[in-house]
Amino acid sequence: MRRITKPILLDTVDKVKDFVKQTNKFLREVDVSSSGKYVVNGKSLLGILSLDTSKPVVVSYSEEDEGLAEIFISKYFVRGVNV
């Protein structure tokens, strides 16, 4: 199954908490990576908080969850940043 990758900004604890709450509604796995080195479970609060979220990170999710992503996490998408 194809994966969709988008840059996101989660620069506050409240944003991280909401993001995790929303990604737990997804049917498939959600990954969040920082600097291309570290990949954590996008449904894990502690995992995301272990990353440097002061700058954009990258979310990757199944195309099967694309509709859910547009509804629940598109507010965190960063436009104009290449992945």
C-alpha positions as CSV (number, residue, x, y, z in Angstrom):
1,M,0.0,0.0,0.0
2,R,1.3,3.5,-0.9
3,R,2.3,5.9,1.9
4,I,1.7,9.6,1.9
5,T,4.4,11.8,3.4
6,K,3.8,15.4,4.5
7,P,5.7,18.0,6.6
8,I,3.9,19.0,9.7
9,L,4.5,21.5,12.6
10,L,3.8,20.4,16.2
11,D,5.6,23.1,18.1
12,T,3.5,23.0,21.3
13,V,2.6,20.2,23.7
14,D,-1.1,20.9,23.1
15,K,-0.6,20.4,19.3
16,V,1.3,17.1,19.9
17,K,-1.5,15.9,22.3
18,D,-4.2,16.8,19.8
19,F,-2.2,15.2,16.9
20,V,-1.9,11.9,18.8
21,K,-5.5,11.9,19.7
22,Q,-6.5,12.4,16.1
23,T,-4.0,9.8,14.6
24,N,-5.3,7.2,17.0
25,K,-8.5,7.3,14.8
26,F,-6.4,6.1,11.8
27,L,-6.8,2.5,10.6
28,R,-3.2,2.0,9.8
29,E,0.3,2.9,11.1
30,V,1.4,6.5,11.4
31,D,5.1,7.4,11.5
32,V,6.6,10.7,12.4
33,S,10.3,11.4,11.6
34,S,12.7,14.2,12.4
35,S,15.9,15.0,10.5
36,G,15.4,11.8,8.5
37,K,17.1,9.8,11.3
38,Y,14.6,9.2,14.0
39,V,11.2,7.6,13.3
40,V,8.6,7.2,16.0
41,N,5.0,5.9,16.2
42,G,2.7,8.8,15.3
43,K,0.1,7.5,17.8
44,S,2.6,7.7,20.7
45,L,2.7,10.9,22.8
46,L,6.1,10.1,24.3
47,G,7.5,9.1,20.9
48,I,6.6,12.4,19.3
49,L,7.7,14.4,22.4
50,S,11.1,12.7,22.1
51,L,11.7,14.5,18.7
52,D,12.8,18.1,18.1
53,T,9.4,19.5,17.2
54,S,10.5,23.1,17.3
55,K,10.8,22.8,13.5
56,P,8.7,20.9,11.0
57,V,8.8,17.1,11.2
58,V,7.5,14.6,8.6
59,V,4.3,12.5,9.0
60,S,3.8,9.3,6.9
61,Y,0.5,7.4,6.7
62,S,-1.3,4.9,4.5
63,E,-3.2,6.2,1.5
64,E,-6.1,4.3,3.1
65,D,-6.1,7.0,5.8
66,E,-5.9,9.9,3.4
67,G,-9.5,11.0,4.1
68,L,-9.0,10.9,7.8
69,A,-5.8,12.9,7.5
70,E,-7.5,15.6,5.5
71,I,-10.2,15.9,8.2
72,F,-8.2,15.5,11.4
73,I,-4.6,16.5,10.9
74,S,-4.5,18.8,7.8
75,K,-4.3,21.8,10.1
76,Y,-0.8,20.8,11.0
77,F,0.4,20.4,7.4
78,V,3.2,22.9,6.4
79,R,2.9,24.2,2.9
80,G,6.0,25.1,0.9
81,V,8.3,22.7,2.7
82,N,9.8,19.9,0.7
83,V,9.8,16.4,2.2
